[in-house]
Amino acid sequence: MQFPPTAVIFMGVSGCGKSTALAALHALLPPALRASTRQIEADDLHPPTNRAKMAAGIPLTDADRWPWLATVAASIVDVLSVVPTSFTTTPILALAACSALRQSYRVFLGRTITEAVVGARVVFVWMDVPADDLLARLERRQLHFMKANMLGSQLRTLENPVADSDANGSYTVIRVVCSTDDSPSDVADCVRDQLFPVLGL
């Protein structure tokens, strides 16, 4: 089976379950595919200045986000660049968790990755969770620099990903609707059922 280098980016506001879904889906991958998959947590790539602002309840600006997004894109490109320029029978996946709230951010990530890696494809998985559930999750979360009082700013920044999925050729978007009643395994199953057909798995 031919399989191009692929980036799957779990996106959405803080508390939507990006990292949880990524880890749960990774565990569901076939062993050979799982062995050639790398996970990237974009929160870990924020510089100290960004972390300090968010911890203080100060929303990030584009001036804060663009250098961070460039680092995220470079990290994904590094993973996918180990693949030869022609398609390979050994799937190489980069699974990333990154908010990617604005269309311009998604376009930047999609174009940067697909222009840097020949034959690459990018799929965003939008974790769409009701606002009340998001707030409850954030209020329970401990030891994270992103605080619950930042949720409103993130929701205002979020631009509907589905609306731009067909307008830009560098990526596609899958929407996963979930709530606090869904277990991580339930969410992973939902993601798998929608994502695997898109990837040809």
N, C-alpha and C positions, 0 to 999 in steps of 0.2 A: 504494500500500500504506500502510495506517495503521500507525504505529509510535510507541508511547508513549515518553517519556523513560525511559531504562533505565540502571541501575547494575549492573555486573558486578564483583563483589568477589572477587578471588583470595585465598583464606584458607588458614591452616595455620601450623604452627610454623616457626621460623627454619630456613632451609636446604631447605625443601620445593620451592623453585623458583617461588614466586609471581611475582616480578618477571620472571624469564626467560620463563615461560609467557605473562604479560601482553604482553610485547614481541613475542614470536613470534606470538601470536594477532593482535595489532594489524596485523602485516605481512600476515596472510592475509585481512584484511577487504577487501570490495570497495572500490574507490577512493573512491566517493562516501560510503560509510559511514565509511571511515577518515578522510576529511577532516573529518567532523563528530564525531569521537571525541576525548576528552581522557583523558590518563593521569594517575593520581594515585598517588604512592608514599608510603604512610603512614609509613614509616620516616623520611622527610624531615620529617615534621610533629612528631616527638618534640621536646619542649623539651630544652634542654641538661641539665637535672637528670636526666631519664630516661636520656639517652645516657650520662651519667657513671655512673649506677648500673649500667647494663648492662655498660659497659666494665670496671667493677670487679667484675663477677660477682655483683652483688646483684639478685635477682629484683624485678621491678616489682610493686607492690601495686595494688589497685583504686583507691586514692587517686591513684596515678600514672597509671593507664590512663584513668580516666573523662574528665578534661579533654582528653587526647589524642584519645580516640574522638569527643568532641564536635567537635574541630577537623577530624577526618577527615570526619565527617558533614556539617559545614558546607561543606567543600571540594567534596564531591560535590553537595550541594544547589546550590551556586553554579554548577556546570557545567550541571546539569539545568534550572536556573531560566531559562536563556536560551530554553527551549522555550516556545511559547505554551501557555496552559492547556488548549486542546483538542489532540487528537492531530494530529500533523504527518506529512506524507509524506516529510520529510527526517529520517532517524533521527539522534538525538542519544544518544550513549553516553558514560558515564563508566566507564572501566576502572581499577579500583583494586587495589592490593596491600596487604592489611591482615591481620594475624594473626587477629583476631576469634575468639579461642580459646574463649570461654565463650558459652553460649546467650544469656545476658543481654546480652552485647556485640552479638551478631547481632540480637537483638530491638530493641535500642536503635538500631542503625544502620538496620535495616529500617523501623521505625516513624518515626524522625526524617525519613528521606528521603521516605517515602510520604505522610507528613502535611504536609510542607513543599512538595512538588511534586505538583500535581494529576495523577492518572493515572500516576504513576511506578510502576515495578516494580523489584525488587531480586533479583538472583540471586547466590548465593555459589557459587564454584567451589572445592571443597575439594581441595587438592593433598595426596593421601594417599601418603606415602613411608615405607618401612620404616625403623625407628629406626637400624639399622646404616648404612644409606645416608645418612641425615641427618647422623649423626656424622662420616662420612667427608667429606661436603661441607663441613661447618662447619670441620673441621680444615684443609681446603685453602684456605678463604676468607681473604683478606687484607684488612686495612684496613677492617674492619667492626666497629662497636661491640658487636655481638652475638657473644659468644664461645661456643665449643663446650661449655664447662662449664655453660652455661645451658640446654642442651637438655632435661635431665631435668626441670627446673622447668616448661618449656613443655609437655612431654608430659603431665605431671601436671595441668596447668591445662586442657588441651584437653578439651572436652566434645563427644562425637560429634555432628557437625552433621546427619547424615542423620536421626538420631532426632528432631530438632525441626523438620525441614523441613516436615512436614505439619501440625504443631501450631500454627503461627503463620502468619496470612494475609499478613503484610507481606513475606515473601520465600520463595524456594525454594532448594534446595541441589542442586548437581551434584557427584558424587564422581568424581575422576580419580585412578586408582591408577597410580603411575609409579615408576621406579627409576633408579639411576645409569646403567643400560644404555640408557635412552631419551634420544635427542637432543632438543634444544629443538623441532625441527620435528616430531618424532614426538609430543611432548606437545601441541604446538599443534594438530596434526591431531586428536588424541583429544579435546581440549577443544572444538574446532570441531564435530566430529561430534556431540557431546552437547549443546552449547550452542545451536547455530544452530536446531535444531528447536524448542527451548524459546522462543527469541526470535521464531520465525516467519520465519526467513531462509532 
